[in-house]
């Protein structure tokens, strides 16, 4: 059974609903160009309201290390997700656990896959000038190859309708969704969130 991360949480209400539905992790976006961006103060309130054992993940894109760690410390984040063009060296941010996202367009996109010594690798769809939350998917065959090398988090165009097939095909450690469970950018649809988590965790062979 894969773990499920609901990314782009912008309110306490959305965070609590996702947690009640069984989300294992919640993503908070600190990338200013994202419609799901939250301030450190907003994120701190969301984190403080969550029940125990829900992992909080901060998403950053090409931001200075000091800024990232200051926000993580202030908000009480558990994990850092680097979703930009960070090098393997820039992904070393102890004591935090780090997820590095790779935007996948073709096999060449995974050329540096093994170079990242991080706690998790997230595979997302490549879109020009866009870092996540696009609603686009990529060739899952590439993800299958990657999943044979190490545990991966699968993202990119996942919805309640296709997540079971994605889990069955790729066998990822976790799945990650943002726009696929929204009624509008940054506004999570309660029914879609519940359906996504249910379908991800209870798919049939």
Secondary structure as a PSIPRED ss2 file (coil, helix, strand):
# PSIPRED VFORMAT (PSIPRED V4.0)

   1 X C   1.000  0.000  0.000
   2 X C   1.000  0.000  0.000
   3 X E   0.000  0.000  1.000
   4 X E   0.000  0.000  1.000
   5 X E   0.000  0.000  1.000
   6 X E   0.000  0.000  1.000
   7 X C   1.000  0.000  0.000
   8 X C   1.000  0.000  0.000
   9 X C   1.000  0.000  0.000
  10 X C   1.000  0.000  0.000
  11 X C   1.000  0.000  0.000
  12 X H   0.000  1.000  0.000
  13 X H   0.000  1.000  0.000
  14 X H   0.000  1.000  0.000
  15 X H   0.000  1.000  0.000
  16 X H   0.000  1.000  0.000
  17 X H   0.000  1.000  0.000
  18 X H   0.000  1.000  0.000
  19 X H   0.000  1.000  0.000
  20 X H   0.000  1.000  0.000
  21 X C   1.000  0.000  0.000
  22 X C   1.000  0.000  0.000
  23 X C   1.000  0.000  0.000
  24 X C   1.000  0.000  0.000
  25 X E   0.000  0.000  1.000
  26 X E   0.000  0.000  1.000
  27 X E   0.000  0.000  1.000
  28 X E   0.000  0.000  1.000
  29 X E   0.000  0.000  1.000
  30 X C   1.000  0.000  0.000
  31 X C   1.000  0.000  0.000
  32 X C   1.000  0.000  0.000
  33 X C   1.000  0.000  0.000
  34 X C   1.000  0.000  0.000
  35 X C   1.000  0.000  0.000
  36 X C   1.000  0.000  0.000
  37 X E   0.000  0.000  1.000
  38 X C   1.000  0.000  0.000
  39 X C   1.000  0.000  0.000
  40 X H   0.000  1.000  0.000
  41 X H   0.000  1.000  0.000
  42 X H   0.000  1.000  0.000
  43 X H   0.000  1.000  0.000
  44 X H   0.000  1.000  0.000
  45 X H   0.000  1.000  0.000
  46 X H   0.000  1.000  0.000
  47 X H   0.000  1.000  0.000
  48 X H   0.000  1.000  0.000
  49 X H   0.000  1.000  0.000
  50 X C   1.000  0.000  0.000
  51 X C   1.000  0.000  0.000
  52 X C   1.000  0.000  0.000
  53 X C   1.000  0.000  0.000
  54 X C   1.000  0.000  0.000
  55 X E   0.000  0.000  1.000
  56 X E   0.000  0.000  1.000
  57 X E   0.000  0.000  1.000
  58 X E   0.000  0.000  1.000
  59 X E   0.000  0.000  1.000
  60 X E   0.000  0.000  1.000
  61 X C   1.000  0.000  0.000
  62 X C   1.000  0.000  0.000
  63 X C   1.000  0.000  0.000
  64 X C   1.000  0.000  0.000
  65 X H   0.000  1.000  0.000
  66 X H   0.000  1.000  0.000
  67 X H   0.000  1.000  0.000
  68 X H   0.000  1.000  0.000
  69 X H   0.000  1.000  0.000
  70 X H   0.000  1.000  0.000
  71 X H   0.000  1.000  0.000
  72 X H   0.000  1.000  0.000
  73 X H   0.000  1.000  0.000
  74 X H   0.000  1.000  0.000
  75 X H   0.000  1.000  0.000
  76 X C   1.000  0.000  0.000
  77 X C   1.000  0.000  0.000
  78 X C   1.000  0.000  0.000
  79 X E   0.000  0.000  1.000
  80 X E   0.000  0.000  1.000
  81 X E   0.000  0.000  1.000
  82 X E   0.000  0.000  1.000
  83 X C   1.000  0.000  0.000
  84 X C   1.000  0.000  0.000
  85 X C   1.000  0.000  0.000
  86 X C   1.000  0.000  0.000
  87 X C   1.000  0.000  0.000
  88 X C   1.000  0.000  0.000
  89 X H   0.000  1.000  0.000
  90 X H   0.000  1.000  0.000
  91 X H   0.000  1.000  0.000
  92 X C   1.000  0.000  0.000
  93 X C   1.000  0.000  0.000
  94 X C   1.000  0.000  0.000
  95 X C   1.000  0.000  0.000
  96 X C   1.000  0.000  0.000
  97 X E   0.000  0.000  1.000
  98 X E   0.000  0.000  1.000
  99 X E   0.000  0.000  1.000
 100 X E   0.000  0.000  1.000
 101 X E   0.000  0.000  1.000
 102 X E   0.000  0.000  1.000
 103 X E   0.000  0.000  1.000
 104 X E   0.000  0.000  1.000
 105 X C   1.000  0.000  0.000
 106 X C   1.000  0.000  0.000
 107 X H   0.000  1.000  0.000
 108 X H   0.000  1.000  0.000
 109 X H   0.000  1.000  0.000
 110 X H   0.000  1.000  0.000
 111 X C   1.000  0.000  0.000
 112 X C   1.000  0.000  0.000
 113 X H   0.000  1.000  0.000
 114 X H   0.000  1.000  0.000
 115 X H   0.000  1.000  0.000
 116 X C   1.000  0.000  0.000
 117 X C   1.000  0.000  0.000
 118 X C   1.000  0.000  0.000
 119 X C   1.000  0.000  0.000
 120 X E   0.000  0.000  1.000
 121 X E   0.000  0.000  1.000
 122 X E   0.000  0.000  1.000
 123 X E   0.000  0.000  1.000
 124 X E   0.000  0.000  1.000
 125 X E   0.000  0.000  1.000
 126 X C   1.000  0.000  0.000
 127 X E   0.000  0.000  1.000
 128 X C   1.000  0.000  0.000
 129 X C   1.000  0.000  0.000
 130 X E   0.000  0.000  1.000
 131 X C   1.000  0.000  0.000
 132 X C   1.000  0.000  0.000
 133 X C   1.000  0.000  0.000
 134 X C   1.000  0.000  0.000
 135 X C   1.000  0.000  0.000
 136 X C   1.000  0.000  0.000
 137 X C   1.000  0.000  0.000
 138 X C   1.000  0.000  0.000
 139 X C   1.000  0.000  0.000
 140 X H   0.000  1.000  0.000
 141 X H   0.000  1.000  0.000
 142 X H   0.000  1.000  0.000
 143 X H   0.000  1.000  0.000
 144 X H   0.000  1.000  0.000
 145 X H   0.000  1.000  0.000
 146 X H   0.000  1.000  0.000
 147 X H   0.000  1.000  0.000
 148 X C   1.000  0.000  0.000
 149 X C   1.000  0.000  0.000
 150 X C   1.000  0.000  0.000
 151 X C   1.000  0.000  0.000
 152 X E   0.000  0.000  1.000
 153 X E   0.000  0.000  1.000
 154 X E   0.000  0.000  1.000
 155 X C   1.000  0.000  0.000
 156 X C   1.000  0.000  0.000
 157 X C   1.000  0.000  0.000
 158 X C   1.000  0.000  0.000
 159 X C   1.000  0.000  0.000
 160 X C   1.000  0.000  0.000
 161 X C   1.000  0.000  0.000
 162 X C   1.000  0.000  0.000
 163 X H   0.000  1.000  0.000
 164 X H   0.000  1.000  0.000
 165 X H   0.000  1.000  0.000
 166 X H   0.000  1.000  0.000
 167 X H   0.000  1.000  0.000
 168 X H   0.000  1.000  0.000
 169 X H   0.000  1.000  0.000
 170 X H   0.000  1.000  0.000
 171 X C   1.000  0.000  0.000
 172 X C   1.000  0.000  0.000
 173 X C   1.000  0.000  0.000
 174 X E   0.000  0.000  1.000
 175 X E   0.000  0.000  1.000
 176 X E   0.000  0.000  1.000
 177 X E   0.000  0.000  1.000
 178 X C   1.000  0.000  0.000
 179 X H   0.000  1.000  0.000
 180 X H   0.000  1.000  0.000
 181 X H   0.000  1.000  0.000
 182 X E   0.000  0.000  1.000
 183 X E   0.000  0.000  1.000
 184 X E   0.000  0.000  1.000
 185 X C   1.000  0.000  0.000
 186 X C   1.000  0.000  0.000
 187 X E   0.000  0.000  1.000
 188 X E   0.000  0.000  1.000
 189 X C   1.000  0.000  0.000
 190 X H   0.000  1.000  0.000
 191 X H   0.000  1.000  0.000
 192 X H   0.000  1.000  0.000
 193 X H   0.000  1.000  0.000
 194 X H   0.000  1.000  0.000
 195 X H   0.000  1.000  0.000
 196 X H   0.000  1.000  0.000
 197 X H   0.000  1.000  0.000
 198 X H   0.000  1.000  0.000
 199 X H   0.000  1.000  0.000
 200 X H   0.000  1.000  0.000
 201 X H   0.000  1.000  0.000
 202 X C   1.000  0.000  0.000
 203 X C   1.000  0.000  0.000
 204 X C   1.000  0.000  0.000
 205 X C   1.000  0.000  0.000
